[in-house]
Amino acid sequence: MLKNYLKIAWRNILRNKVRAGIHVLGLSLGISICFLIFNVVWHAYSFDTFHPDSDQIYRINTLTDWGGGRAFPNSGTPGPLGEVIDLEVPGIQHKGRLYTCYQTLITDPESNRSFGRENTVTYADQGFFQIFPREWLAGNSTTSLVEPNSVVITESSLKKYFPNFEPIEVLGKEMAFIESDTLLAKITGVVADFTENSDFIFNEFISYSSIQSEEQKEWFGLHSWGNVNSSSQLFVKTIKPGMEESLELALAKLAEKNYDKSEDATTSFTAEPLREIHFGENYDMTSVSKVFLYGMIYIGLIILALATLNFINLETAHAMSRGKEVGIRKTLGGRKGQLIFQFLTETYLLVGFSMLVGLGLTGLLINIFGTYLPSGFELEYFTKINFGFYLLFPLVLSLVSGIYPALILSGYQPARALKGEKTKTGKFSIGVFLRKNLTVLQFSSSIAFIILVLVLQAQIKYVTSQPLGFEKEEVLYSSLPFMSDPDKMLRLQELINQQSDVLSTSLSGSLVSSTSLWTSDSRVAVDTTEKEIYQQVMNVDSAFIGVNGIPLLAGKPGSNRMDEILINENYLKEMGASIPEEAINRVVSFGGEEKKIVGVVGNFHSRSLREEIKPLILTYNPKFFQTISVKLQAGRNLSEAKSALEAIYKQVYPYENAEFNFLDEEINRFYEEDTRIKNVLSGASILAILISAMGLFGLSSFTIAQRTKEISIRKVLGATMGQILALISKDYVVLILISFFIAVFPAYYFLKDWLSDFTYRIDMPFGLYGLAGLGVMVLCLMIVGLHSYIAAQTNPAQVLKDE
């Protein structure tokens, strides 16, 4: 019986090649997108799920709220919290402390080999390995990290640093870790690397007890409840799952106990489940935005829904031509259930072909959209979860797509079907009603996607074309070694300034505009009172203003003195001065010291245009410089200049990997996420229009074919070509107008919310809404007009000769 059904289904597919082709292409596009997104989502949610009792593990985060919407979450915690949390918070089974290091230089003192700078070094206590157990190849979790100046390395580090040694043979060997100072640590353990997806990238674990003296604790910012550093990480494992709420209540009491209520900011702690870390702030910049992830899911479902609607639409329309087939089969004894199974078999064959084509298209999608996929993602076709997808997805899709057309077909009455009556008498037809509404839904999605893309493009163009208050062209920058010797930094600056094509060079804590943010408060005398000002702080030298082309409104650009500061216009307004000259030589209490204002600069965007320009202090502290910026002569070959700068950098820092980048490219990265969303929506728009257009092509071809006699009669009675085209197109114009009005509301809701994130934004461009609707209507009329024109060109005598 099944073989017979398959034969009949195959013959029906071959008999209607255009219809089958439209189905396969539309469904394959939907399947390929869903398959890719399914794997991306599965990959994102697979991180760190393999740890024992992972639902009992939390990272403690800190939230500092200054009021007025100025709340700053931080994945770090104060040092003292890590010392007392297991004593004062009930329900904690283990605590694990980390202090993550940045750009640590690793060397082997015995062979005097340098392995370069790594971000894989961290201080850790033995509790960390109790929460996140590993396979120990040498040493053990109980004692390996107890003694100061001990280090545990991973198997991959063993192969890198000691390639010909067994794990047991490296125990007792020393390694040097160089940041602000040099730490010699003895290897006390070797652990296996994680083979599963994990955000814990660390390969070298220095014992936390190596941070011993009060001076060291102060240096690392671990000495005070008031210091919160994202490097200071704290993990806990509770005695049972579901303790997040009770954990946060206990942490609230602990915060209340240790923070003064009279302080300007309120500090609180939150417990972040381990499963959420991958979607927030992690260590290897592979985090995935949940908004972007959910957006991809919605887009995939919409594209698949459009393809499914296409299938239902065309099949219900085509059902009219299969009435006699159903009538004959029912007359010969066919039961309704058999007919439903037959038509579902036909649907399953089409879905099966679409699945094969879709899997092939997935590789093409990865090539096109690979840069928008999560870092480290690789598609593997032959996995258990994907085999489950191959088995279940076609069955579900066949049932969803084919059940309604199958019910329509199997429901025909034999007597009516054999007489050629396709529908019941009466003005209302459920099939026509459904087809029109499905068409409306398809084009509503297409129009909404186009509106989103046009408005996103307009906003991104607006923010990238706004004056920033500084010059971003011909400026290159590079990072300096962490806590580098100030003399070396000055030597590098001097050598670069000697180059003929270099105008000036600046040392600073960060770029003129970046994602970096240092905030603090200061106090300044206003009339007879002292006013507190909350401001952004940047650490710069006196060349910073000139290198970045920031206008100096009054005073001087500084003289590299720690008791001098510069301020911007917004700070000037906050202190109540009316002109820049009034601020010169006034004293500001900042960082516990009195500092004199020596210059006022114009406002500039030190962060993205999502944020307003904050009051700003420019201070000087060379110990914490981390960036060098170079302004080149206009017209210089930038590629050659980049190579020359990197060669000079290598002279001063021979063990560093120097790389200079362009400032304008860094600023464009502010809107990288928005550009990604826009580009993904552009791809979705193209696919949505393509699927909708294919559906309209097939539907209009079929429905116009049903009206050829009507068209011929109208021609015989004197109707012109324009009248016939207008008559047939009228219904579709109405459908597109309805689609447009339906699409406007969700598009407006999303765009209003998205634009509200920008302090500097365009007004809602309703003209672009109309442009999107008009474009879709023109496309629709072209498709319908083509079929109508072909039908109207047919000789009426040929069509009406049997009447």
C-alpha positions in Angstrom: 0.0 0.0 0.0 2.8 2.4 1.0 4.6 1.7 -2.2 1.5 2.5 -4.2 1.1 5.8 -2.3 4.7 6.7 -3.1 4.3 5.9 -6.8 1.1 8.1 -7.1 2.8 10.9 -5.1 5.8 10.8 -7.3 3.7 10.9 -10.5 1.7 13.9 -9.2 4.9 15.7 -8.4 6.3 15.1 -11.9 3.0 16.1 -13.5 3.2 19.5 -11.8 6.9 20.4 -12.1 6.4 24.2 -11.7 4.3 23.8 -8.5 6.7 21.2 -7.1 9.7 23.5 -7.9 8.1 26.4 -6.1 7.4 24.2 -3.1 10.9 22.7 -3.0 12.7 26.0 -3.4 10.6 27.8 -0.8 10.6 25.0 1.8 14.4 24.4 1.3 15.1 28.0 2.1 13.1 27.8 5.2 14.6 24.5 6.2 18.2 25.6 5.6 17.7 28.7 7.8 16.0 26.8 10.5 18.7 24.1 10.5 21.5 26.7 10.8 19.7 28.6 13.5 18.9 25.4 15.4 22.6 24.5 15.4 23.6 28.0 16.4 21.2 28.0 19.3 22.2 24.5 20.4 25.9 25.6 20.3 25.2 28.8 22.4 23.3 26.8 25.1 26.0 24.1 25.2 28.6 26.1 27.1 29.6 24.9 30.5 26.6 22.5 30.9 29.0 19.6 31.4 30.1 20.6 34.9 28.7 18.4 37.7 25.7 20.0 39.3 25.9 23.0 36.9 22.5 24.2 38.0 23.9 24.8 41.5 26.8 27.0 40.3 26.6 30.9 40.3 28.9 33.8 39.6 28.4 36.7 42.0 28.1 40.0 40.2 28.1 43.6 41.5 25.6 46.4 40.7 26.6 50.0 41.5 23.6 52.3 41.2 24.3 56.1 41.3 20.6 56.9 40.7 19.0 58.7 37.8 19.4 55.7 35.6 23.2 55.5 36.2 23.5 51.8 37.2 26.7 49.9 36.3 26.7 46.1 36.4 30.1 44.5 36.9 31.0 40.8 36.7 33.6 41.3 39.5 33.2 41.6 43.2 35.1 43.4 46.1 37.9 41.3 47.5 36.5 41.1 51.0 33.3 39.5 49.8 35.3 36.5 48.6 36.8 36.1 52.1 33.5 36.0 54.0 30.8 34.8 51.7 30.9 31.2 52.7 30.8 32.2 56.4 27.9 34.7 56.2 25.8 33.4 53.4 24.0 30.1 54.2 23.6 27.3 51.7 27.0 27.6 50.1 28.8 24.3 49.6 32.0 25.6 47.9 33.4 29.0 46.9 35.9 29.6 44.2 37.9 32.8 43.7 39.6 34.0 40.5 41.6 37.1 39.7 42.0 37.1 35.9 45.1 38.6 34.4 45.5 40.6 31.2 48.4 40.3 28.8 50.7 38.4 31.1 54.2 37.8 29.8 55.1 34.1 30.4 58.8 32.9 30.4 60.8 29.9 31.4 63.6 31.2 33.6 65.6 27.9 33.2 65.9 28.1 29.4 65.4 31.9 29.2 62.6 31.4 26.7 59.7 33.9 26.3 56.3 32.6 25.2 54.7 36.0 24.6 51.8 37.6 26.4 48.6 35.6 27.2 45.1 36.3 28.5 44.9 32.7 29.8 46.6 33.4 33.2 44.5 33.7 36.4 44.9 33.5 40.2 42.7 30.8 41.6 42.1 29.0 44.9 41.6 25.3 45.5 37.8 26.0 45.7 37.7 26.8 42.0 38.7 23.2 41.2 36.1 21.9 43.6 33.4 23.7 41.7 34.8 23.0 38.3 36.6 19.7 38.7 39.2 18.5 36.1 41.1 15.4 35.4 44.4 15.6 37.2 47.4 14.3 35.2 49.8 15.3 38.0 49.2 16.8 41.4 45.7 17.0 43.0 42.9 19.5 43.7 43.4 19.4 47.4 46.9 20.7 47.8 48.2 22.0 44.5 47.0 25.5 44.9 47.4 25.9 48.7 51.0 27.2 48.9 51.9 30.7 47.6 53.8 30.9 44.3 52.3 27.6 43.0 50.9 27.2 39.6 48.8 24.5 37.9 48.9 24.3 34.1 46.8 22.5 31.5 47.9 19.8 29.2 48.0 22.2 26.3 50.3 24.5 28.2 52.5 21.5 29.1 52.9 20.7 25.4 53.6 24.4 24.6 56.2 25.1 27.3 57.7 21.7 27.9 57.0 19.7 24.7 59.0 16.6 25.5 58.0 16.2 29.1 55.5 14.0 30.8 53.1 15.7 33.4 54.8 14.2 36.4 58.3 15.4 35.1 57.4 19.1 35.2 56.3 19.2 38.8 58.7 21.5 40.7 59.8 23.4 37.6 59.6 27.2 37.8 57.8 29.6 35.4 57.9 33.4 35.4 54.8 35.5 35.0 55.5 39.2 34.3 52.9 42.0 34.7 53.7 45.0 36.9 56.2 42.8 38.7 57.7 39.3 38.1 56.2 36.3 39.9 58.2 33.1 40.0 55.8 30.1 40.5 56.5 26.4 40.9 54.4 24.0 38.9 52.5 21.8 41.4 49.9 20.2 39.0 48.8 19.5 35.5 45.2 19.1 34.5 43.5 18.0 31.3 41.9 20.5 29.0 38.2 20.8 28.7 37.0 19.1 25.5 33.5 20.5 25.7 32.4 24.1 25.0 33.5 26.3 27.8 34.0 30.0 28.5 36.8 29.3 30.9 39.8 29.8 28.7 42.5 29.7 31.4 45.5 27.5 31.1 47.7 28.7 33.9 46.3 28.9 37.5 48.5 30.7 40.0 47.6 30.0 43.7 45.4 32.8 45.1 47.5 32.8 48.2 50.3 34.3 46.1 48.6 37.7 46.7 49.8 37.9 50.3 50.7 41.3 51.5 48.3 44.2 52.2 50.3 46.2 49.6 49.6 43.5 47.0 45.9 43.4 47.9 45.7 47.1 47.5 47.5 46.9 44.2 45.0 44.3 42.9 42.1 46.3 44.4 41.2 43.5 46.8 41.6 45.4 50.1 38.3 47.3 50.2 34.6 46.8 49.9 34.6 50.0 47.8 36.8 48.6 45.1 35.0 46.6 42.4 37.2 45.2 39.6 35.9 42.9 36.9 39.1 40.8 37.2 38.1 39.8 40.7 35.6 36.9 40.1 33.7 34.9 42.7 31.9 31.6 42.1 29.8 29.7 44.5 28.2 26.2 44.5 25.0 25.9 46.6 24.0 22.8 48.5 20.9 22.3 46.2 19.5 23.8 43.0 17.1 26.7 42.9 18.7 28.8 45.6 19.2 31.9 43.5 16.5 33.9 45.4 17.7 33.0 48.9 21.3 33.6 47.8 20.5 37.1 46.7 18.5 37.9 49.9 21.5 36.9 52.0 23.8 38.9 49.8 21.5 42.0 50.2 21.9 41.7 54.0 25.7 41.4 53.6 25.8 44.5 51.4 23.6 46.4 53.9 26.1 45.4 56.6 29.2 46.6 54.8 28.1 49.7 52.9 27.3 53.1 54.4 23.7 54.1 53.4 24.8 57.8 53.2 27.1 57.1 50.2 26.0 58.5 46.9 25.9 55.1 45.2 24.1 51.9 46.3 25.9 48.7 45.9 24.2 45.3 45.6 25.1 41.8 44.6 23.4 39.4 42.2 23.8 35.7 41.6 24.2 34.9 37.9 23.5 31.2 37.0 26.4 29.5 35.2 24.2 28.9 32.2 23.8 32.7 31.7 27.5 33.6 31.7 27.9 32.8 28.0 25.3 35.5 27.2 26.9 38.2 29.3 30.5 39.1 30.1 32.9 36.3 29.7 36.6 35.9 29.2 37.3 35.2 25.5 34.9 37.7 23.8 32.7 34.8 22.5 29.6 35.9 24.3 26.4 35.9 22.4 23.7 38.5 22.7 20.4 36.9 23.6 18.6 39.7 21.7 20.5 38.8 18.6 20.0 35.1 19.2 16.3 35.4 19.7 16.1 37.7 16.7 17.6 34.9 14.6 15.1 32.4 15.9 12.2 34.7 15.1 13.5 35.4 11.6 14.0 31.7 11.0 10.5 30.9 12.1 9.0 33.7 10.0 10.9 32.5 6.9 9.8 28.9 7.5 6.2 30.1 8.2 6.2 32.0 4.9 7.3 28.9 3.0 4.7 26.8 4.8 2.0 29.4 4.0 3.1 29.2 0.4 2.6 25.5 0.4 -0.8 25.7 2.0 -1.9 28.5 -0.3 -0.8 26.8 -3.5 -2.1 23.4 -2.5 -5.6 24.7 -1.5 -5.8 26.5 -4.9 -4.5 23.4 -6.7 -7.1 21.3 -4.9 -9.7 22.6 -7.2 -8.1 20.8 -10.2 -8.0 17.5 -8.4 -11.7 17.2 -7.6 -12.4 14.6 -10.2 -9.4 12.5 -9.0 -10.9 12.5 -5.5 -14.3 11.7 -6.8 -13.2 8.7 -8.8 -11.1 7.3 -5.9 -14.0 7.7 -3.5 -16.4 6.0 -6.0 -14.0 3.1 -6.2 -14.0 2.7 -2.4 -11.3 5.0 -1.2 -11.8 6.1 2.4 -11.2 9.6 3.7 -8.3 8.4 5.9 -6.6 6.7 2.9 -6.9 9.9 0.9 -5.5 12.0 3.7 -2.5 9.6 4.0 -2.0 9.7 0.3 -1.8 13.5 0.2 0.4 13.7 3.3 2.7 11.2 1.6 3.0 13.5 -1.4 3.7 16.4 1.0 6.4 14.3 2.8 8.1 13.6 -0.5 8.3 17.3 -1.3 9.5 18.1 2.2 12.1 15.3 1.9 13.5 16.8 -1.3 13.4 20.2 0.3 15.4 18.9 3.2 18.1 17.6 1.0 18.3 20.9 -1.0 18.1 22.8 2.3 21.1 21.0 3.8 23.1 21.9 0.7 22.0 25.6 0.9 23.1 25.7 4.6 26.7 25.7 3.5 26.0 28.6 1.2 24.4 30.5 4.1 27.4 29.9 6.3 29.7 31.3 3.5 27.5 34.4 3.2 26.7 35.1 6.9 29.7 33.4 8.5 30.9 36.7 10.1 27.6 37.0 11.9 27.7 33.6 13.5 29.2 33.1 17.0 33.0 32.8 17.3 34.1 29.2 17.3 30.8 27.9 15.8 31.3 25.0 13.4 28.4 23.1 11.7 28.7 19.3 12.1 26.1 17.4 10.1 26.6 14.0 11.6 25.7 14.5 15.3 23.0 12.9 17.3 21.0 16.0 17.7 21.1 16.7 14.0 20.0 13.2 13.2 17.1 13.9 15.5 16.4 17.0 13.4 16.5 15.1 10.2 14.0 12.5 11.5 11.5 14.7 13.3 11.6 18.0 11.5 10.3 16.7 8.1 7.5 14.8 9.8 6.3 17.8 11.8 6.7 20.1 8.8 4.8 17.7 6.5 2.0 17.5 9.0 1.8 21.3 9.5 2.0 22.1 5.8 -0.1 19.2 4.4 -2.9 18.5 6.9 -5.2 21.4 5.8 -4.8 20.8 2.0 -5.3 17.0 2.7 -8.5 17.7 4.6 -9.8 19.9 1.8 -9.1 17.4 -0.9 -10.4 14.4 1.0 -13.5 16.3 1.9 -14.8 16.6 -1.7 -18.2 14.8 -2.3 -17.9 12.3 -5.2 -21.1 13.4 -6.9 -20.2 17.1 -6.9 -16.5 16.5 -7.8 -17.4 14.3 -10.8 -19.8 17.0 -12.1 -17.0 19.5 -11.9 -18.4 21.5 -8.9 -15.3 22.5 -6.9 -17.0 24.5 -4.2 -20.3 24.6 -2.4 -22.9 27.1 -3.7 -23.0 30.4 -1.9 -21.0 33.6 -1.9 -18.5 32.7 0.8 -15.6 30.3 0.0 -13.4 29.3 2.8 -10.6 28.4 0.3 -10.6 31.8 -1.3 -10.9 33.5 2.1 -7.9 31.5 3.4 -5.8 32.1 0.3 -6.3 35.9 0.5 -5.4 36.0 4.2 -2.3 33.8 3.8 -1.2 36.1 1.0 -1.7 39.1 3.2 0.4 37.5 6.0 3.2 36.7 3.6 3.5 40.2 2.2 3.0 41.8 5.7 6.2 40.0 6.8 8.1 41.1 3.6 7.0 44.8 4.0 7.9 44.8 7.7 11.4 43.4 7.0 12.0 46.0 4.3 10.9 48.8 6.6 13.2 47.6 9.4 16.2 47.4 7.0 15.6 50.9 5.5 15.2 52.6 8.9 18.2 50.8 10.4 20.3 51.8 7.4 19.2 55.4 7.8 20.0 55.6 11.5 23.4 53.9 11.0 24.3 56.3 8.2 23.2 59.2 10.5 25.3 58.3 13.5 28.4 57.5 11.3 28.2 60.8 9.6 27.8 63.0 12.7 30.7 65.3 13.7 32.4 63.6 16.7 34.3 66.6 18.0 37.7 65.1 17.1 39.6 64.0 14.0 39.5 60.3 13.3 41.4 60.1 10.0 45.1 59.4 9.7 45.3 58.3 13.3 46.7 54.9 14.2 46.9 53.3 17.7 48.3 50.4 19.5 48.1 48.9 23.0 51.0 49.2 25.3 52.2 46.4 27.6 50.3 46.3 30.8 52.0 48.5 33.5 54.9 49.2 31.2 57.9 51.1 32.4 57.1 54.9 31.8 60.6 55.4 30.5 60.1 52.8 27.8 56.8 54.4 26.8 58.5 57.8 26.5 61.3 56.2 24.5 58.7 54.7 22.1 57.0 58.1 21.8 60.3 59.9 21.1 61.3 57.4 18.4 58.0 57.6 16.6 58.0 61.4 16.7 61.3 61.4 14.9 59.6 59.9 11.8 59.2 62.5 9.1 55.6 61.5 8.3 54.4 61.7 11.9 52.8 64.9 13.1 52.5 64.0 16.8 52.2 61.0 19.2 50.2 60.7 22.4 50.2 58.3 25.4 46.9 57.7 27.2 44.9 55.3 29.2 42.4 54.7 26.4 41.5 55.9 22.9 39.8 59.2 22.4 36.7 57.3 21.7 36.1 53.7 22.8 34.0 51.3 24.9 36.2 52.0 27.9 34.6 54.0 30.7 36.2 55.4 33.9 33.8 57.4 36.0 34.3 59.2 39.3 33.2 62.2 41.2 34.8 65.5 42.0 34.1 68.6 44.0 34.4 72.3 43.0 33.6 75.5 44.9 30.5 77.2 43.5 29.7 80.5 45.2 29.8 79.7 49.0 29.1 76.0 48.6 31.0 73.0 47.3 29.3 71.2 44.4 29.7 67.5 43.7 30.0 66.6 40.0 29.8 63.1 38.6 32.0 62.8 35.5 33.9 60.6 33.1 37.7 60.6 33.5 40.4 60.0 30.9 44.1 59.6 31.6 46.1 61.5 28.9 49.3 63.3 28.2 49.6 66.9 26.9 49.8 65.7 23.2 46.5 64.0 23.4 44.5 67.1 22.3 46.7 67.8 19.3 46.9 64.2 18.1 43.1 63.8 18.1 42.3 67.3 16.8 40.1 68.3 19.8 39.4 72.0 19.9 41.1 73.8 22.8 38.7 76.6 24.0 40.8 78.2 26.7 44.1 77.6 28.5 46.7 75.1 27.4 46.7 71.4 26.5 48.5 70.5 29.8 52.2 70.1 30.7 52.2 66.5 31.9 51.8 67.4 35.6 49.7 65.2 37.9 48.3 68.2 39.7 46.8 69.7 36.5 43.6 68.7 34.7 41.6 69.7 31.7 37.8 69.8 31.5 35.2 69.8 28.7 32.3 72.1 28.0 29.7 70.0 29.9 31.9 70.0 33.0 32.1 73.8 32.6 28.3 74.0 32.6 28.1 71.8 35.7 30.4 74.1 37.6 28.3 77.1 36.7 30.9 79.0 34.6 29.6 80.9 31.6 32.8 81.2 29.5 35.8 78.8 29.3 38.2 81.5 30.6 36.4 81.6 33.9 37.4 78.0 34.7 41.2 78.5 34.2 43.2 78.1 37.4 40.2 77.1 39.5 40.8 74.2 41.9 38.9 70.9 41.8 39.0 68.2 44.5 39.5 65.0 42.6 40.9 61.6 43.6 41.5 62.9 47.2 43.8 65.6 45.9 43.5 69.3 44.8 44.0 69.7 41.1 44.1 72.9 39.0 42.2 73.4 35.8 44.7 74.5 33.1 42.5 74.1 30.0 39.0 73.7 28.6 38.3 71.6 25.5 35.3 71.3 23.3 32.8 68.5 23.8 33.6 65.3 22.0 32.1 61.9 21.8 34.3 59.7 23.9 31.8 56.8 23.5 29.1 55.9 20.9 26.3 58.2 19.9 24.0 56.0 22.0 25.1 58.0 25.0 25.1 61.7 25.7 28.4 63.5 26.2 29.3 63.4 29.9 31.2 66.0 32.0 34.8 65.1 31.5 38.1 65.5 33.3 41.4 64.8 31.5 44.1 63.9 34.0 47.7 62.8 33.8 49.1 59.6 35.4 51.7 57.9 33.2 51.9 54.8 35.3 48.5 53.7 33.9 49.0 54.6 30.2 47.9 51.7 28.0 47.6 53.2 24.5 49.7 55.0 22.1 48.1 57.1 19.3 49.9 58.5 16.3 48.8 61.3 13.9 50.2 61.0 10.4 50.7 63.5 7.7 47.8 63.6 5.2 48.3 61.6 2.1 50.8 59.2 3.6 50.7 55.6 2.5 49.0 54.1 5.6 50.1 50.5 4.9 53.8 51.5 4.9 53.3 53.8 7.9 51.7 50.9 9.8 54.6 48.6 9.1 57.2 51.3 10.1 55.4 52.0 13.4 55.3 48.3 14.2 59.0 47.9 13.5 59.8 50.8 15.9 57.5 49.3 18.6 59.4 46.0 18.2 62.7 47.8 18.9 61.5 49.1 22.3 59.4 46.0 23.2 61.2 43.1 21.5 59.1 40.5 23.3 55.7 42.0 22.4 53.5 41.4 19.4 53.0 44.9 18.1 50.0 45.8 15.9 48.8 49.2 15.0 45.2 49.7 14.0 43.2 52.6 12.5 41.1 54.8 14.8 38.2 55.2 12.3 37.8 51.4 12.0 37.6 51.1 15.8 34.9 53.8 16.0 32.9 52.0 13.3 32.8 48.9 15.6 30.6 50.8 17.9 27.7 50.0 15.6 28.9 46.6 14.5 26.0 44.9 16.3 23.5 47.2 14.6 25.1 46.6 11.3 25.0 42.9 11.9 21.3 43.1 12.7 20.7 45.2 9.6 22.6 42.8 7.3 20.8 39.8 8.7 17.4 41.6 8.3 18.5 42.4 4.7 19.1 38.8 4.0 15.8 37.9 5.6 14.0 40.6 3.5 15.4 39.1 0.3 14.3 35.6 1.3 10.9 36.8 2.5 10.3 38.7 -0.8 11.6 35.7 -2.8 9.3 33.2 -1.1 6.3 35.5 -1.2 7.0 36.4 -4.9 7.3 32.7 -5.8 4.0 32.0 -4.0 2.3 34.9 -5.8 3.7 33.7 -9.1 2.3 30.2 -8.6 -1.0 31.4 -7.2 -1.6 34.1 -9.8 -0.7 31.7 -12.6 -3.2 29.2 -11.3 -6.0 31.6 -10.5 -5.7 33.6 -13.7 -5.7 30.3 -15.6 -9.2 29.7 -14.0 -10.4 33.1 -15.4 -9.2 32.7 -19.0 -12.8 32.3 -20.3 -13.9 35.4 -18.4 -11.0 37.3 -19.9 -11.9 36.1 -23.4 -15.6 37.0 -23.0 -14.6 40.5 -21.8 -12.3 40.9 -24.8 -15.1 39.9 -27.2 -17.4 42.4 -25.5 -14.8 45.2 -26.2 -12.7 45.4 -23.0 -9.2 46.9 -23.6 -6.0 45.4 -22.4 -5.7 48.1 -19.7 -9.2 47.4 -18.4 -8.4 43.7 -18.1 -5.2 44.3 -16.3 -6.8 46.7 -13.9 -9.7 44.3 -13.3 -7.3 41.4 -12.3 -4.8 43.6 -10.4 -7.5 45.3 -8.3 -7.8 42.5 -5.8 -4.1 42.2 -5.4 -3.7 46.0 -4.8 -6.3 45.7 -2.0 -4.4 42.7 -0.5 -1.0 44.6 -0.6 -2.6 47.7 1.1 -4.0 45.5 3.9 -0.5 43.9 4.2 1.1 47.3 4.5 -1.2 48.5 7.3 -0.6 45.2 9.2 3.2 45.5 8.7 3.4 49.1 10.0 2.5 48.4 13.6 5.1 45.7 14.5 7.8 47.5 12.5 7.0 50.8 14.3 7.1 49.1 17.7 10.5 47.5 17.1 12.0 50.6 15.6 10.8 53.0 18.3 12.3 50.7 20.9 15.6 50.4 19.0 15.9 54.1 18.2 15.3 55.0 21.9 18.7 53.5 22.7 20.4 56.3 20.8 20.7 59.7 22.4 21.4 61.1 18.9 18.9 59.7 16.4 16.8 60.4 13.4 13.1 61.2 13.6 10.9 58.3 12.7 11.1 58.3 8.8 7.6 57.4 7.9 8.4 58.1 4.2 10.5 55.0 4.2 7.5 53.0 5.4 5.6 54.2 2.3 8.6 53.4 0.1 8.7 49.8 1.4 5.0 49.4 0.7 5.2 50.9 -2.7 8.2 48.7 -3.7 6.3 45.5 -2.7 3.2 46.7 -4.6 5.2 47.3 -7.8 6.8 43.9 -7.5 3.3 42.3 -7.0 1.8 44.1 -9.9 4.7 43.1 -12.2 4.1 39.4 -11.3 0.3 39.6 -11.7 0.5 41.8 -14.7 2.8 39.4 -16.5 0.4 36.5 -16.1 -2.6 38.8 -16.9 -0.9 40.0 -20.0 -0.2 36.5 -21.2 -3.8 35.5 -20.5 -5.2 38.5 -22.3 -3.1 37.9 -25.4 -4.7 34.5 -25.9 -7.1 34.3 -28.9 -10.7 34.3 -27.5 -11.7 31.9 -30.3 -9.3 29.3 -29.0 -10.6 29.6 -25.4 -14.3 29.7 -26.2 -14.5 27.2 -29.1 -16.1 24.6 -26.8 -18.7 26.9 -25.4 
